[in-house]
Structure formats: structure tokens, C-alpha cells
Amino acid sequence: MTRYHPLLVTIHWLMGLLIIMMLIFGNLVTGPLDNADPEKIEALTGHMAIGVTIGMLLIFRIIVRVRSQTPAHATTGNPMLDKIGVATHHLMYVVVAGMVLSGLGMGLGLGLFGVVYGGEGALPVDLSERLPARAHDMISNILLLLVVLHVAAAFYHQLILRDGLFRRMWFGKRQ
């Protein structure tokens, strides 16, 4: 088999787009806004909804992955790089789950769902000192590093090794 299941391909690219969008949006828009700024709640509305969506997609992705046949792991010809590649993929699942869970921890633990979606009260003055917020920020930095590594590795396969890696995670006939 040379390609992933079309459902896995769809989820992969959708999650990739959403995660990159959230990393950019969280660092450049949501994060810098003061909690007293009314636009912060509007920004959090989308950020939290997309975060929950990513969490649901992650669960769905794991279920589809377990239940479908997948091609063998891509190889670079270097056993150490191959092990790093497999470990990085597993770590991405864990880190995305950590990101979603830390976001849920913030939302539930600090009452943000009620503030953002129910109009109940105001945002805390400072979220940055709260443990879930610090975890969310730290995990976002790890996730950003993993995304950059993942994209760089994909281009290494495609442009340097010329092994057609992109075909594996694109639509087409599964052989």
C-alpha cells in the first residue's frame, strides 16, 4: 500500500491547516489582546471553538488510523532519522492532545466557557500566571517546533530524497 486512507488524508490536511492557523492566531491575535479589551472575547470565541474541533478531529483521526491499513513508515535510508521520524509523529499526537487538554483546562478551570459563550462575568485580569495558561503557552511552543520539523522533513523527502512522500498523504488510488 502506497497511500493513506482518503479520510486520513482529509483529516491530516484539515488538522494541519487548523493547527497552523491556531498557532499564528493565538500568538499574534488572541494572546496579545488585553483581557479587558472586548475584542478578546470575540477572538476567544473562535479560538476555543476551533480548539475543541481539533480535539474531536484528533480522536476521530486516531480511530480511523487504528481501523485502516496504512503504508509502511517512510524511510530516509538512515535508521536514526527514521526513528526520529516515527517518534516525532507519535509526539505530535501527544502534544496536540496536550494543547487541547490545556485549553480545556483553562476554559473549564477558569470559567472561560461561561464568560465567552454565556456572557457570565468578565475574563480574569491576567491569565498568563495560571497553570493551564502557562502549560498552554509552553505546549504551543513545542507544537510549533514539531510542525516546523514535520514540514521540513516532508520537504526533505520530496525535494532532496525525491521519494514522492507527498503522494502518500494526498488523494489518489490506494495500491
N, C-alpha and C positions, 0 to 999 in steps of 0.2 A: 504494500500500500504506500502510495507516494503523497497523498493529501489527507488533510484533516477533514472530518465530517463538516458539511456546509454550515450546520448550526454552530459548531465550534468556531468556524471561521468568522461567522457573523458576530458572535459574542466577543471574540478576540478583538476585532476591529472596533466594535462599539465600545467595549470597555476601554480600549486603548485611547480612543478619542475622548471619552468622558473623563478618564483619569488625567490625561494631559490638560484638558480644559480646566478641570478642578484644581490641579496644581498651579496653573497660571492664575486662574481667577482667585483662588484662596490667598496666594501670595501678593498679588497686585491689586486686588479689589477688596475682598472681604476682610482680610487681615488688617490692612492699614486704616480702614474706616474706624473712626471713634465710635464706641458703643452708644454714645449719646446722639449720634447722627441718625436721623430717621431712615436714611438710605441703608444703614447697616442691617435693619430687619428685612428690608426688601432683598438685599444681597444674600442674607442667610436663608431666606425662603427658598431660593433656587439652589443654593449650595447644599442645604440639608436634604432637599428632595432628590437631588442628583446623587448625593452620598448614599442615601437609602437605596436608590435604584442600582448603584454599583454593587452594594451588598447583596441585593437579590440576584443580580446578574452573576456575581461570583458563586453563589450557591448553585444556581442553575448550571453554570459552566462546569463546576465540579461534578455534578450529577451526570451531565451529558458526556463529560470526559471519561468517567468511570464506566459508563454504559456503551461507549462506542469504541470501535477499533481506531487506533492511532498509528501513524508511521513510527518507525524506529527513531530514536533521538538523532538529531543532526550531528555530524561529526566534522571536526576540523582537521583530523589526521593527527592531532596532538591529544593524547589521553588526558593530560592535566587540564587543557582548555575544555575538553568535552565534559569532564567532571564539574568544572566551574559553570559551564552552561546549564547542566542539569540542576545543580544546586541553586543557581540564580533563578531558574524557572520556579522551583519549589518555594524559594524565599519570596518571590513576588506574590505568590498566593497568600503566604503568611502575612506579609507586610500590607497588602491590600486589605486583608481581613482586620489587621490591627488598626489600620486607618479608619475603616468603617466603625469598628468597635469603639475606638477612642472618640470618634464623632458622636456615636450614640451615647457614650458615657457623658460627654459634655451636654448633649441635648436633654437626656433624662436626668442626670445628676444635678444639673444647674437650672432645670426648669425651662430650657430654651424652647422646647416644642410648644409649651403653653404661651410663651411670650411671642414667638414668631408666628405660630399658626392660630393661636386663640386670643391674641390681644390681651393676655393676662400679665399686667405689670410691665416692667422695663428690663432691659438687659442689665446684667451685673456691670458695675463700673469698669472692672478690669478682669478679663478672662485669662490673661496671659499667666497669672500666678497660680491658677488652678491646675491640679494634677492632670485631669483629662486634656486640658488645653495644651499643657506642656508636652504631654505624650503625643497629641495630635500633630503638633509642630515638629517634634523630633522625627516622628514616623514619616511625615511628609518629606523631610529632607532625605531620609533613607530611600523612600519610594522614588523621589526624583533621581537619585543616583542610579537606582536599579533600572528605571525607564531609559535613562541615557545609555547605560551599559547594554541593555537589551537592543535598543535601536542601533547602537554602534556595532554590536555583534551581528545583527541582521545584515547591515550594510557590508561588513567584513565578509560574510558568507557570499553575498550577492556580487560584490564588486571585486574582491580580492581572490577569493576561492572560486568564484563563478560556478557555484554548485546548484544554482537555481532554488535556493532556500525559499524565496518569496512564493514560489508556486505551491509549496506545501501548505501555506496559510492563506491561500486565495481560492476562489471558486473555480471549479472545473471537475472533470470526471475523476472519480477516485479509482485508482488502479490497484 
